[in-house]
Amino acid sequence: MSRHPSPGPSQSLHYGQVLQASAPTHPSRQKSRAYATAVAAGAEDIKYQLKYKELKRKVKEIEADNDKLYFKVLQAKKNIQRMRLERA
């Protein structure tokens, strides 16, 4: 549905490779895994921020359309009331 494709596994793999190369080597592998998870979560945050901005733009667009339609309905009601008065 979105115009922008979601990041594929190749990009996630690239981030993991960068993390492994830049992360200091510790005897505890859990720290590096936790760090990799945190960076992957950061990449997910960016994806969600973009999605949020896109949805926010769509909501503003829909609200603007609703305002235009509301104005048209008000004008139609006003015209109907005027015609009723002219007929009476």
Secondary structure, DSSP 4 states (H G I P E B T S, - for coil): --SSPPP-HHHHHHHHHHHHHHSPP-S-HHHHHHHHHHHHHHHHHHHHHHHHHHHHHHHHHHHHHHHHHHHHHHHHHHHHHHHHHHH-
